[in-house]
Amino acid sequence: MINAELIEHLEVTPDTVVTMMGGQKFVVLEGAEEVVARVVAYRRSVLSGVGLPCGPWGKGAQVEEAGGERGETATHG
């Protein structure tokens, strides 16, 4: 198992190489998209366990769009 909290970055060379914060590198069978999906699922499960909103914004959060206008977001998660 790889600790998702310690992943520094992913490389596709064509193998998927996971580089950890400490410099260790692991070649994994899953593609980069699958690794990212699993990390996102893990983070959602952690955040939902403490009552925090899942996703980058909570309900009613304000985001600035490319045109500079602010609007209310939908609930993510």
A tleap script that builds the chain and sets N, CA, C and O, in Angstrom:
source leaprc.protein.ff14SB
mol = sequence {
  NMET ILE ASN ALA GLU LEU ILE GLU HIE LEU
  GLU VAL THR PRO ASP THR VAL VAL THR MET
  MET GLY GLY GLN LYS PHE VAL VAL LEU GLU
  GLY ALA GLU GLU VAL VAL ALA ARG VAL VAL
  ALA TYR ARG ARG SER VAL LEU SER GLY VAL
  GLY LEU PRO CYS GLY PRO TRP GLY LYS GLY
  ALA GLN VAL GLU GLU ALA GLY GLY GLU ARG
  GLY GLU THR ALA THR HIE CGLY
}
set mol.1.N position { 0.833 -1.185 0.000 }
set mol.1.CA position { 0.000 0.000 0.000 }
set mol.1.C position { 0.873 1.242 0.000 }
set mol.1.O position { 1.954 1.266 0.588 }
set mol.2.N position { 0.386 2.256 -0.662 }
set mol.2.CA position { 1.070 3.549 -0.697 }
set mol.2.C position { 0.209 4.541 0.078 }
set mol.2.O position { -1.006 4.592 -0.114 }
set mol.3.N position { 0.825 5.319 0.940 }
set mol.3.CA position { 0.113 6.338 1.700 }
set mol.3.C position { -0.194 7.512 0.765 }
set mol.3.O position { 0.711 8.224 0.330 }
set mol.4.N position { -1.474 7.702 0.467 }
set mol.4.CA position { -1.886 8.753 -0.467 }
set mol.4.C position { -1.495 10.138 0.007 }
set mol.4.O position { -1.324 11.046 -0.806 }
set mol.5.N position { -1.352 10.313 1.315 }
set mol.5.CA position { -0.987 11.620 1.869 }
set mol.5.C position { 0.467 11.992 1.561 }
set mol.5.O position { 0.838 13.162 1.652 }
set mol.6.N position { 1.279 11.017 1.201 }
set mol.6.CA position { 2.705 11.260 0.991 }
set mol.6.C position { 3.125 11.260 -0.474 }
set mol.6.O position { 4.318 11.327 -0.770 }
set mol.7.N position { 2.162 11.187 -1.397 }
set mol.7.CA position { 2.498 11.207 -2.822 }
set mol.7.C position { 2.901 12.624 -3.207 }
set mol.7.O position { 2.169 13.584 -2.965 }
set mol.8.N position { 4.077 12.735 -3.810 }
set mol.8.CA position { 4.535 14.039 -4.286 }
set mol.8.C position { 4.071 14.280 -5.718 }
set mol.8.O position { 3.500 15.326 -6.024 }
set mol.9.N position { 4.319 13.301 -6.599 }
set mol.9.CA position { 3.837 13.430 -7.975 }
set mol.9.C position { 3.821 12.085 -8.676 }
set mol.9.O position { 4.392 11.104 -8.199 }
set mol.10.N position { 3.141 12.064 -9.838 }
set mol.10.CA position { 3.060 10.879 -10.684 }
set mol.10.C position { 3.747 11.164 -12.007 }
set mol.10.O position { 3.708 12.286 -12.512 }
set mol.11.N position { 4.373 10.144 -12.558 }
set mol.11.CA position { 4.976 10.243 -13.886 }
set mol.11.C position { 4.445 9.082 -14.721 }
set mol.11.O position { 4.211 7.994 -14.194 }
set mol.12.N position { 4.257 9.303 -16.002 }
set mol.12.CA position { 3.891 8.229 -16.923 }
set mol.12.C position { 5.010 8.142 -17.942 }
set mol.12.O position { 5.208 9.058 -18.740 }
set mol.13.N position { 5.754 7.018 -17.912 }
set mol.13.CA position { 7.014 6.956 -18.681 }
set mol.13.C position { 7.219 5.705 -19.545 }
set mol.13.O position { 8.414 5.460 -19.713 }
set mol.14.N position { 6.440 4.914 -20.093 }
set mol.14.CA position { 4.999 4.745 -20.091 }
set mol.14.C position { 4.466 4.071 -18.832 }
set mol.14.O position { 3.251 4.040 -18.635 }
set mol.15.N position { 5.340 3.524 -17.962 }
set mol.15.CA position { 4.862 2.983 -16.694 }
set mol.15.C position { 4.426 4.133 -15.793 }
set mol.15.O position { 4.866 5.270 -15.962 }
set mol.16.N position { 3.560 3.824 -14.840 }
set mol.16.CA position { 3.159 4.841 -13.879 }
set mol.16.C position { 4.131 4.784 -12.709 }
set mol.16.O position { 4.238 3.763 -12.030 }
set mol.17.N position { 4.833 5.881 -12.478 }
set mol.17.CA position { 5.814 5.960 -11.396 }
set mol.17.C position { 5.285 6.946 -10.363 }
set mol.17.O position { 5.027 8.109 -10.674 }
set mol.18.N position { 5.127 6.466 -9.125 }
set mol.18.CA position { 4.654 7.296 -8.024 }
set mol.18.C position { 5.884 7.714 -7.223 }
set mol.18.O position { 6.621 6.866 -6.721 }
set mol.19.N position { 6.099 9.013 -7.107 }
set mol.19.CA position { 7.215 9.531 -6.316 }
set mol.19.C position { 6.659 10.060 -5.007 }
set mol.19.O position { 5.735 10.874 -4.987 }
set mol.20.N position { 7.240 9.582 -3.915 }
set mol.20.CA position { 6.795 9.970 -2.581 }
set mol.20.C position { 7.579 11.184 -2.107 }
set mol.20.O position { 8.622 11.518 -2.670 }
set mol.21.N position { 7.075 11.842 -1.073 }
set mol.21.CA position { 7.732 13.037 -0.536 }
set mol.21.C position { 9.165 12.758 -0.088 }
set mol.21.O position { 10.017 13.642 -0.175 }
set mol.22.N position { 9.439 11.570 0.381 }
set mol.22.CA position { 10.779 11.224 0.836 }
set mol.22.C position { 11.729 10.833 -0.289 }
set mol.22.O position { 12.893 10.519 -0.038 }
set mol.23.N position { 11.236 10.851 -1.540 }
set mol.23.CA position { 12.083 10.532 -2.680 }
set mol.23.C position { 11.953 9.104 -3.183 }
set mol.23.O position { 12.448 8.791 -4.266 }
set mol.24.N position { 11.297 8.226 -2.422 }
set mol.24.CA position { 11.096 6.854 -2.877 }
set mol.24.C position { 10.237 6.862 -4.124 }
set mol.24.O position { 9.330 7.684 -4.256 }
set mol.25.N position { 10.521 5.947 -5.040 }
set mol.25.CA position { 9.731 5.822 -6.265 }
set mol.25.C position { 9.188 4.409 -6.356 }
set mol.25.O position { 9.885 3.439 -6.056 }
set mol.26.N position { 7.937 4.305 -6.773 }
set mol.26.CA position { 7.280 3.026 -6.957 }
set mol.26.C position { 6.700 2.972 -8.357 }
set mol.26.O position { 6.063 3.925 -8.806 }
set mol.27.N position { 6.917 1.861 -9.052 }
set mol.27.CA position { 6.258 1.612 -10.330 }
set mol.27.C position { 5.016 0.796 -9.996 }
set mol.27.O position { 5.112 -0.257 -9.366 }
set mol.28.N position { 3.842 1.283 -10.422 }
set mol.28.CA position { 2.590 0.602 -10.105 }
set mol.28.C position { 1.923 0.102 -11.377 }
set mol.28.O position { 2.172 0.611 -12.470 }
set mol.29.N position { 1.076 -0.898 -11.216 }
set mol.29.CA position { 0.388 -1.472 -12.372 }
set mol.29.C position { -0.711 -0.566 -12.902 }
set mol.29.O position { -0.982 -0.548 -14.103 }
set mol.30.N position { -1.350 0.192 -12.002 }
set mol.30.CA position { -2.451 1.065 -12.394 }
set mol.30.C position { -1.937 2.255 -13.190 }
set mol.30.O position { -0.803 2.696 -13.006 }
set mol.31.N position { -2.779 2.766 -14.071 }
set mol.31.CA position { -2.444 3.983 -14.799 }
set mol.31.C position { -2.582 5.195 -13.890 }
set mol.31.O position { -3.152 5.105 -12.803 }
set mol.32.N position { -2.060 6.325 -14.340 }
set mol.32.CA position { -2.099 7.549 -13.538 }
set mol.32.C position { -3.536 7.951 -13.220 }
set mol.32.O position { -3.817 8.394 -12.107 }
set mol.33.N position { -4.451 7.805 -14.181 }
set mol.33.CA position { -5.848 8.176 -13.942 }
set mol.33.C position { -6.461 7.344 -12.820 }
set mol.33.O position { -7.228 7.863 -12.009 }
set mol.34.N position { -6.125 6.063 -12.773 }
set mol.34.CA position { -6.636 5.182 -11.718 }
set mol.34.C position { -6.045 5.565 -10.365 }
set mol.34.O position { -6.753 5.557 -9.358 }
set mol.35.N position { -4.770 5.895 -10.331 }
set mol.35.CA position { -4.137 6.317 -9.073 }
set mol.35.C position { -4.815 7.583 -8.558 }
set mol.35.O position { -5.142 7.678 -7.375 }
set mol.36.N position { -5.026 8.547 -9.439 }
set mol.36.CA position { -5.681 9.798 -9.044 }
set mol.36.C position { -7.099 9.513 -8.550 }
set mol.36.O position { -7.518 10.071 -7.536 }
set mol.37.N position { -7.836 8.659 -9.244 }
set mol.37.CA position { -9.206 8.325 -8.834 }
set mol.37.C position { -9.225 7.695 -7.450 }
set mol.37.O position { -10.110 7.988 -6.645 }
set mol.38.N position { -8.258 6.834 -7.170 }
set mol.38.CA position { -8.203 6.193 -5.857 }
set mol.38.C position { -7.832 7.182 -4.758 }
set mol.38.O position { -8.360 7.103 -3.649 }
set mol.39.N position { -6.929 8.110 -5.059 }
set mol.39.CA position { -6.565 9.136 -4.078 }
set mol.39.C position { -7.771 10.027 -3.792 }
set mol.39.O position { -8.034 10.359 -2.637 }
set mol.40.N position { -8.502 10.414 -4.829 }
set mol.40.CA position { -9.696 11.252 -4.650 }
set mol.40.C position { -10.729 10.503 -3.806 }
set mol.40.O position { -11.316 11.087 -2.895 }
set mol.41.N position { -10.958 9.224 -4.095 }
set mol.41.CA position { -11.926 8.432 -3.323 }
set mol.41.C position { -11.490 8.334 -1.860 }
set mol.41.O position { -12.319 8.423 -0.955 }
set mol.42.N position { -10.205 8.153 -1.636 }
set mol.42.CA position { -9.678 8.094 -0.269 }
set mol.42.C position { -9.928 9.417 0.456 }
set mol.42.O position { -10.428 9.430 1.581 }
set mol.43.N position { -9.579 10.530 -0.194 }
set mol.43.CA position { -9.750 11.847 0.439 }
set mol.43.C position { -11.228 12.128 0.726 }
set mol.43.O position { -11.560 12.693 1.768 }
set mol.44.N position { -12.109 11.739 -0.188 }
set mol.44.CA position { -13.545 11.923 0.057 }
set mol.44.C position { -13.986 11.139 1.282 }
set mol.44.O position { -14.753 11.642 2.102 }
set mol.45.N position { -13.499 9.899 1.409 }
set mol.45.CA position { -13.900 9.085 2.555 }
set mol.45.C position { -13.380 9.685 3.856 }
set mol.45.O position { -14.074 9.641 4.872 }
set mol.46.N position { -12.183 10.240 3.843 }
set mol.46.CA position { -11.631 10.870 5.044 }
set mol.46.C position { -12.433 12.115 5.398 }
set mol.46.O position { -12.818 12.300 6.553 }
set mol.47.N position { -12.686 12.970 4.405 }
set mol.47.CA position { -13.393 14.218 4.669 }
set mol.47.C position { -14.844 13.984 5.072 }
set mol.47.O position { -15.376 14.722 5.902 }
set mol.48.N position { -15.493 12.975 4.502 }
set mol.48.CA position { -16.883 12.717 4.875 }
set mol.48.C position { -16.983 12.191 6.299 }
set mol.48.O position { -18.024 12.332 6.940 }
set mol.49.N position { -15.919 11.589 6.795 }
set mol.49.CA position { -15.908 11.061 8.152 }
set mol.49.C position { -15.835 12.140 9.220 }
set mol.49.O position { -16.169 11.875 10.374 }
set mol.50.N position { -15.408 13.352 8.871 }
set mol.50.CA position { -15.300 14.428 9.852 }
set mol.50.C position { -16.315 15.533 9.588 }
set mol.50.O position { -16.253 16.598 10.201 }
set mol.51.N position { -17.239 15.283 8.687 }
set mol.51.CA position { -18.308 16.233 8.435 }
set mol.51.C position { -17.923 17.419 7.569 }
set mol.51.O position { -18.664 18.400 7.522 }
set mol.52.N position { -16.796 17.363 6.887 }
set mol.52.CA position { -16.405 18.442 5.986 }
set mol.52.C position { -16.978 18.170 4.599 }
set mol.52.O position { -17.162 17.011 4.229 }
set mol.53.N position { -17.263 19.212 3.831 }
set mol.53.CA position { -17.791 18.992 2.491 }
set mol.53.C position { -16.751 18.334 1.600 }
set mol.53.O position { -15.568 18.665 1.675 }
set mol.54.N position { -17.182 17.412 0.764 }
set mol.54.CA position { -16.281 16.776 -0.190 }
set mol.54.C position { -16.168 17.661 -1.416 }
set mol.54.O position { -17.135 18.318 -1.802 }
set mol.55.N position { -15.030 17.682 -2.012 }
set mol.55.CA position { -14.811 18.491 -3.196 }
set mol.55.C position { -14.135 19.794 -2.824 }
set mol.55.O position { -13.947 20.085 -1.643 }
set mol.56.N position { -13.773 20.573 -3.813 }
set mol.56.CA position { -13.003 21.783 -3.549 }
set mol.56.C position { -13.822 22.913 -2.952 }
set mol.56.O position { -13.246 23.863 -2.422 }
set mol.57.N position { -15.180 22.842 -3.021 }
set mol.57.CA position { -15.998 23.942 -2.507 }
set mol.57.C position { -17.132 23.373 -1.691 }
set mol.57.O position { -17.658 22.305 -2.006 }
set mol.58.N position { -17.506 24.069 -0.662 }
set mol.58.CA position { -18.686 23.712 0.109 }
set mol.58.C position { -19.918 24.336 -0.512 }
set mol.58.O position { -19.808 25.111 -1.463 }
set mol.59.N position { -21.070 24.016 0.002 }
set mol.59.CA position { -22.327 24.572 -0.504 }
set mol.59.C position { -22.314 26.088 -0.349 }
set mol.59.O position { -22.025 26.613 0.726 }
set mol.60.N position { -22.628 26.770 -1.423 }
set mol.60.CA position { -22.705 28.219 -1.375 }
set mol.60.C position { -21.365 28.927 -1.469 }
set mol.60.O position { -21.306 30.147 -1.313 }
set mol.61.N position { -20.283 28.191 -1.720 }
set mol.61.CA position { -18.967 28.832 -1.824 }
set mol.61.C position { -18.932 29.743 -3.039 }
set mol.61.O position { -19.614 29.487 -4.032 }
set mol.62.N position { -18.156 30.785 -2.966 }
set mol.62.CA position { -18.025 31.727 -4.070 }
set mol.62.C position { -16.775 31.372 -4.880 }
set mol.62.O position { -15.699 31.176 -4.316 }
set mol.63.N position { -16.922 31.293 -6.179 }
set mol.63.CA position { -15.784 31.023 -7.056 }
set mol.63.C position { -15.721 32.109 -8.106 }
set mol.63.O position { -16.745 32.646 -8.527 }
set mol.64.N position { -14.520 32.424 -8.521 }
set mol.64.CA position { -14.347 33.428 -9.566 }
set mol.64.C position { -14.177 32.711 -10.886 }
set mol.64.O position { -13.290 31.871 -11.034 }
set mol.65.N position { -15.022 33.039 -11.845 }
set mol.65.CA position { -14.945 32.404 -13.158 }
set mol.65.C position { -13.940 33.146 -14.017 }
set mol.65.O position { -13.474 34.224 -13.648 }
set mol.66.N position { -13.607 32.573 -15.155 }
set mol.66.CA position { -12.578 33.136 -16.029 }
set mol.66.C position { -12.861 34.580 -16.401 }
set mol.66.O position { -11.927 35.367 -16.556 }
set mol.67.N position { -14.125 34.946 -16.549 }
set mol.67.CA position { -14.478 36.308 -16.915 }
set mol.67.C position { -14.422 37.295 -15.766 }
set mol.67.O position { -14.656 38.488 -15.962 }
set mol.68.N position { -14.114 36.810 -14.560 }
set mol.68.CA position { -14.008 37.695 -13.417 }
set mol.68.C position { -15.280 37.835 -12.609 }
set mol.68.O position { -15.287 38.536 -11.597 }
set mol.69.N position { -16.367 37.182 -13.031 }
set mol.69.CA position { -17.620 37.278 -12.298 }
set mol.69.C position { -17.655 36.225 -11.207 }
set mol.69.O position { -17.097 35.138 -11.354 }
set mol.70.N position { -18.318 36.562 -10.112 }
set mol.70.CA position { -18.467 35.605 -9.018 }
set mol.70.C position { -19.873 35.046 -9.037 }
set mol.70.O position { -20.829 35.758 -9.344 }
set mol.71.N position { -19.998 33.782 -8.712 }
set mol.71.CA position { -21.315 33.167 -8.662 }
set mol.71.C position { -21.340 32.060 -7.632 }
set mol.71.O position { -20.293 31.579 -7.198 }
set mol.72.N position { -22.539 31.655 -7.241 }
set mol.72.CA position { -22.658 30.596 -6.253 }
set mol.72.C position { -22.493 29.251 -6.954 }
set mol.72.O position { -22.996 29.047 -8.059 }
set mol.73.N position { -21.789 28.350 -6.303 }
set mol.73.CA position { -21.568 27.034 -6.889 }
set mol.73.C position { -22.643 26.078 -6.434 }
set mol.73.O position { -23.346 26.325 -5.454 }
set mol.74.N position { -22.759 24.994 -7.152 }
set mol.74.CA position { -23.614 23.902 -6.717 }
set mol.74.C position { -22.839 23.082 -5.688 }
set mol.74.O position { -21.619 23.206 -5.576 }
set mol.75.N position { -23.543 22.258 -4.953 }
set mol.75.CA position { -22.866 21.399 -3.985 }
set mol.75.C position { -22.140 20.298 -4.736 }
set mol.75.O position { -22.718 19.636 -5.598 }
set mol.76.N position { -20.861 20.103 -4.404 }
set mol.76.CA position { -20.049 19.051 -5.022 }
set mol.76.C position { -19.936 17.896 -4.049 }
set mol.76.O position { -20.032 18.083 -2.836 }
set mol.77.N position { -19.726 16.676 -4.593 }
set mol.77.CA position { -19.452 15.581 -3.708 }
set mol.77.C position { -20.295 14.434 -4.004 }
set mol.77.O position { -20.192 13.403 -3.338 }
savepdb mol mol.pdb
quit
